[in-house]
């Protein structure tokens, strides 16, 4: 198996594509993501065929501990770069997240090594009313008093699901996020709510640190965490809807959010707009766009991949799911101005990825096996407990259909072979 290692603003991921929709890659993820005994990465992503011609592929994302996650902002940009440069998709395309969870359609654009991603559509923002009493024990004298008071004030915490659940707290001054006490506090909060935990500080730029489930530590960057921080800052605190966010990696990323009714509907108009292409001039210093035709070995292997795909038949046993998914897709597409569907998944010719002429469809709706859960770990792929039952949400603010966009550089740093 060939794995491509990508880096995106401090996060690193291993990416591959396969026809095996029945595979469970949780054990592989644990093995290859191990930074001592494996290759080392924050997550593993498998690209799977998808039958709808408007969707280039489906992804199956695994955290480093083998648990599944629905969405990862920086990984979405890495797989877009991978898919384009291996001839699996055109520069601008859509992919869908895993169907066993709350599937989302993600729009992406590749411009050399700068990749833009629409991180999804969000509607609800919650404010906490209580915090677990044991949290106070995690905050010792090493944490400044003003910061401790903010952290223990439930009204300063907001919850939003940006593909994965996030808690967000804005603080008055920046802090040492390597503090063991602070990490213990964030870990306790993360376990209690089964959500990622973000601390943010707004000045000219927004600085943040995210404690991620599945990694169980503060990571160098988190795309969905940045989206959550931007939305909370914009909706709850009146910050601008466009900002540069700085994670612990120090890499600056530009994010912006828009109401769906105000945004340029349709992927093609979004991609061609100055907002996407020239949003941050310092980022658009491209080092040249790679041409899929430059790697004959990759494309030859891709030919074999597609030939196998063409021999598969559509399994009609999941018609209800297919009908439901297509209805959702149709409703989503009705808001778009674009009328040019993208090509069906995994073309064998890079040039053909710009045409919508694929005739063969594949069985893409068979559920993958559930990820095996380690009994000693919290299942980070599961949803939050019903928050209404534990009475820890004070209010639910309908924020309107908001989209968040993320733009930044990605790099393929290694091609690895594993058995």
N, C-alpha and C positions, 0 to 999 in steps of 0.2 A: 504494500500500500504506500502510495506517495502522498505525503502531507506537505502543504505549503504553509510556512510560518509567516504571519503578517504582524506588523506593529502599527498601531494607530494611537498616537498621542498618549503613549504610556501603557496602553493595553496591548497584549499579544495573544494571538489566536492561531490555531492550527485548522486548516481548511482542506476539504477534499470533496469530490462528488462521486456518486455511486448510483447504480440502478436498484440496489437492494433496499426496497422500502420497508422490508420486514426486519431490518437490522436493529439491534439495540447496542448503541455505541457507548453506553455508560461506563463499562469496564475499560474500554479503549481510552476514553477520556481521562479516567483516573490514572491510567498507566502513562500515557504520553504527556499529560499536563504536569506530572510530577517534576518539580524543578531539581530534584536531587537524583532520581533514578530514571527519569524520562527525558523528553525533549524540553519540557517546561513551557507552560502557557497558562493564560487565564481561562481559556475555554477551547472547546473543539466544536467545529461546525461541519455538518454533512449537508451537501446540496443534493436534493432529490428531485426526480422528474415530477412535473405537474401537467395535467391534461388541458387546462384552459389556456387558449392561445394568448390571452391577455397577460398571463403570468409566466415569467421566464423559468421559475423554479420554486420549490418549497425548501425551507431550511429546517434542520433539526439541530438545535443548539444545546450544548452540554457545558455546565460549569466544570471547573477543575476537579470537583469532588464527585463528578459523575451524574449529578442531578440535572434535570432539564430546566430550561428557562425559555420563556416565550420570546423575549426581545432583549437585544443588547445593541445599543446605539453605535458604538465603535465597531463592533463585529459586523453590523449591517454594511458599513462602508468598506470593510475588508472583503466581504464576500462579493460585493458589487465589482470591485477591482479584479478579483480572482475570476469571476464569471466572464467579464468582458475580455480580459487578457488571454483566457483560454478558449475563447470563441463560443462560450455557452450562452451569451446574451449580448445585445447591443449596448452602446454606451449608456443609453437611457432605458431603463426597464423597471419592471415591478417584480417583486417576489412576495411570497406569502409565508407567514410564520406557521408554526406547527399546529395542525388541525386538532390535536388532542387537547389543546388549550384554547384560549380566546384568540382565534386566528386574526391576524392583521395583515393588510396589504401595505407594503413598504415601497416607496418610490425612491429611486436612486439615480445618480448621474455621475459618470466618470469623465473627468477632464484631466488627462495625464495622471498625476499622482494626487490630485485634489479630488476628493469624492464627497458629494453632497447626498444627504439622506433625509427623507421625511420620516420622522420617528413615530408617526401615527396620529390618531385623532383622539382628543381627550375632552371629557364633558364635565367631570365632577371633581371638586376639591373639598376635602374634609378637614375640619379643625378638631384637635383632640380636646377632651374635657378632663381626662385624668391620666396620670402616669403611674406605673407600678411603684408601690411604696419602697420596694427594695432598691430602687435606682439611687436613692440618696446615699446608700451605703457604698456605692461605687465611686462617688465623687469625694476625693480626699483633699487634703490641704495643698496638694500640688496643682490643683485647678484653681485659678483666680476666682475670688468670691463673686464678682459680677458675672463671670461666665457661668459659674455654678448655679447662680440664681436664675439665669436665663434658661439653662438646660433643664432645670427642675420645674419650670413654669409650663404647664401643659398648653396654655393658650399660645405659646410660641411655636408649637409643633403642628404641622399640617401633613395630611396623608393624601397622596395621589398615585394612581396606577398609570405608569407610562410604558406599559408593556410588561413591566414587573412592578410590584408595589414599592413605594418609597415614602419614607418619613423625612421631612425637611424642617430645619430650624435655622433661622437667621440670627446671628450673634452680632454684638456691637463692635467687637474688635477681633482681629485674627488671633490664632492660638497655635500652640504646639500640638499638632495632631498625632505626634509620636508618643505623647504621654501615655504610660500604661493605664493610669486611672481613667483617662478619657476613652481609651480603647475599650476598657472593661465596661464603661457606661454604654458605649455604642453597641457593644456586643449584647449586653443584657436587653437593650431596647430592640435590637434586631431579632433576638430569639422570641421575645414576648409578642411582637407583632408579626413575625415572619416576614419582615420587610427590610429592604436596604435602608441605611440611616445616613442622612446627609447633614453636615454642618456647613453653613455658608456665611460669608462676610462680603458685603457690597461696598465698594468704593468706586474708583473709576472703572474698575473691572470687578467681576464677581469671583472671589476665591472660594473654593469648596473642597471638602474631603468626604469621601463616600466609604462607609463600611458595608461591604457587599456580602450577601449570603451566597453560599456556594464556594466562595473564596475564604470567607471568615476572617477578613482583615480589611484594613483600609487599602484600597487599590490606587494605582497611579492615575487612573482616570476611569470614568463611568459615563457613557453617553446618555443612558436613560436617567441617571442621577442628575446630569446637567440639565436635561429637559425638565425634570421635576423641579429643580431649583429655579430655573428661569420662569416657569409657570407660577410657582408660589410667589416669587418676587414680584412678578407682573400683576397677578390678581390680588394677592393679599397685602402687598406693600406699595403698590403703585410704581414699581420700577419700569423702565423702558422695556418694550417687548423685544428689543434687540440688544444683545450684550456680548462681550467677550468674556468667556469663563476660563478660569485658570485652575486646573486640578493639581494634585501633588506632583505630577510629572513636570509641571512648569510649562507644558505646551499649551498655547492659547488657541482656543476654538471659538468660532463665532456661531452663536445660535440666535434664532429669531422665531417668534411665534406670531400667528395670524389667526383671526377668525376665518373659518372655512368660507363664509360668504364674502369675505373681503379678499381672500387669496386668489391668485391666478389659477383657476381651476384647470386641471389637465396637466399631465406630466410634461408634455412637450412644451407647452407655454411656460411652465415653471422652469424647466431646464434652460430654455433659451432666453429667459428674462435676465436683465442685469443683476437682479436680486440674487439669483443663484450663481451666475458665472463670475460676476465681479463684486460680490458682496464684501469681500475683504481684500483689498488690493495687495496687501503684504503676503497673502497666501497664494495669490495667483501668479507666482513666479515659477511656472511649470518647467520641469526638467525634461520635457519631451513626452509625448504619448507613445506608449508601446503599441506595436502592431501585432495582432494575433497571427498574421501570416508569417511573421519572422521566426516562429518556432514550428518547424515542420513535424518534429517528433510529437509535440503536444497535439497538433491537429490530426496526425495520423492515428494516435491513440484515441482521439476523440471520434474519428470515423468509426472505429470499432465499437465505441460506446453507443453511438447512434444506431448502428446496424442492429445491435442487440435490442435497442429500444423499439425499433420499427417492428420487431417480431412479436412484441407483447400485445395483448388484447385488453380492452377495457373490461374490467370486472364490473358487472351490473348489480352486484350484491349490495352496493352502497348508494342506490339511486336516491334514497331520501336525503342522505347527507349531501350528495352532489347537487340535488335540486335546491336544497337550502342554501348551500354555499354560492351557487350561481345566482340565486335570488338576491343574496346579500351583495354579491359583486355587481349585479345589474343595478341595484339601488345606488351603490357607491359610484358606479360609472356614470349614472344619470346626472351626477353633479359635475362631471368633467366635460370640458369643451373638446377634448381630443377625440377623434373618431378613428384613429389609426391603431388597430390592435397590434401588439407585438407578436413576434413569432412564437410558435409552440416551443416547449422546453428542449434544450440541449441539441441544437442543430449540429450536424457533423461538419458544416462548412462555415467558417467565420463570416464570409461574405453574406451567407444566407441569413444571418441573424438579424439583418436589417429588413427582411421581408416577412410578411405575414401569410405564408403560403404552405405551412406544414399541414399535411393531410392526416397523418397517423396520430392517434391519441393513445396515451398510456394509462395503465391502471395506477392511479395516484391517490386513491382514496382509502386504500386498506390501512387501517390503523397500525402504527408501529407498536411494538411491544413496550410495555411500561418500563421506565428506567428502574433498575434494581436499587432499592433504598438500603443504605447501611443503617442498621438499627441504632447505631451509636450517634447518628447525625440527624439533624433536623431536616426533613424533606423540603428543600428549598424550592422545589418545583410546584408545591401545592399552593393553593390559594390561602389567603388570610382566613382565619375563623370569621364567622359572621359577626361583624363588628357591632351590629345593633344588639346582639345577644350579650356582649360584654360591656355594653354601654360606655364605650370610651370615645365615641365621636359626638362632639357637641353640635356640629352643624354640617350640612351638606350644601355647598354652594355650587349651583349649576353655572358653569363658566362659559356655556355656549360651545359650539364645536370648534375647538382650538387645535391647530396644527403646529408642530414644532419642527424646525429644520436645523440640521447640523452640518457644518462644512469644515473639512480639514484634510490634512495629508495622511496618506497611508503608504506603507512600504512593505514589499515582500522581501524578507531578510534571509530566508533560507528555504531550500527544498529538501525535505527529509524522507527517508525510506524507513518504514517499520514493518515488522512481520506480525 
